[in-house]
Amino acid sequence: MYTVSDIVTDINRGCTANNMVEDRFSYRIVFFVNEGNKSSKHYIDTAYSSLRKSLESIIRNYLSLTNNVVIAETTVLKNGKCVCLQSRSYPFSLDGYFRQINGEYGDSNRKYNRCAVG
């Protein structure tokens, strides 16, 4: 399961690889909301200082029990060219979250349950 910190770290590596001063650009976060057989594409423009807040807002506002959200890419315009800063996409679903807090790890054939013994 990924966190917003994973995405921000990936974006920072992308900035370093492209020799960018982070606060000099406007960032576009492209994400998809997938529910059943339907998918819709969205984007948010943000400054570097608001990057974490924007990612958290996307997940908070769009993720539900019946869908998942994929942070597909974060881009900037540098010298008139679109530069992608993420090395991969980042899916978020509540299903994975609930499996983790229920202590279900590993492959789908085995469950590892955590329990407190008093």
N, C-alpha and C positions, 0 to 999 in steps of 0.2 A: 504494500500500500504506500502511495506517495503522499508527500506533504507539500504545502506551499513553499516551505524552505528548500525542498529539492528543486522546485521550478526556479526559484530566485537564484540558487547556486548555479544551475545550468545556464540561465540567462547571463549571469556575471561571467561565466567562462566564455560565453559567446561574445560578450563585449570585449574581453581581454584578447580573444583570438582575432577580433576585427580591429584591434587597436583603437577603441572608442573611449571617449570620456563620457561616462554614463549619463550625467545630468545635462548633456547638450542635445539630447534627442527626445522625440516623442515616440512612445512605444505603442504598438498596436497588438493587443492580445486577441487572437482568433480562437474561438471555441465552438464546440458543437454540443447540442443538447439532443440526446437520443432517447426515444421512448417507443418501444415496440419496433415497428417497421418504419417509423418516422424519424427524420433527423433534420434539425434546423441549425443553420450557421449564424453565428453572432460575432460581433467584435466590440472591443472597448479600447479607446485611445486614452493613454495615461502618461504621466511624467514618471521618471525613475523613482522619485521620492514617494510616489503613490503606488508603486508596482505591487507590493505585498498586499496593501489594502484593496486594490482592484481585483487581484486574484482571489482573495478571501471573499469579496463581495460576489464575484461570479459564482463561486461554489455555494455560498449561503443563499443566494437568490434564485439559482436555477436548479440545484440538485434536489431531488425529491425521492420518495420511496418507490416511485414508478419509472424513474428515468436514470440516466447517467450523464455526466458531463465530461467532455474531453477537452483539455487545454491543448489545442493542436499546434499552435505556434505563436511566438512573439517576434515581431518584426520591427525594423526601423528603416527609414530612408536615409541612406548614406551616399552622398555624391550622386543623387538621382537614382540610385539602385536600391531595390528592396533586399535587405539582409535579414535572414532568419537567424535568431539567436539561440533557439532551443535545439538540442541535439535529438530530441524525440518528443512524442506527444505524451500527455499525462492524463490517464483516465481516473475518474472519481465516481464511485458508486456507494450507496449506503449498504448494499448487500455485502460487499467486502468488509466494510466497517463493522457491521453486525456480526459477521463470522469471526472477525478478530476479537471483538470484546466478549464473544461467547467462548473463546478459547479454541476455536476450530482452526487448526493449522495443518500444513502439509498438503498432500494430494487429496483428491476428492474421495478416495476410498477409505481414508483414515481420518478420525477426529481425535484431537487432543483436547480434552476438557480440563480447564483449570478449576479447582475448587479449594475453598479454605476449610481446613480441618481444625476444629477448635478443641 
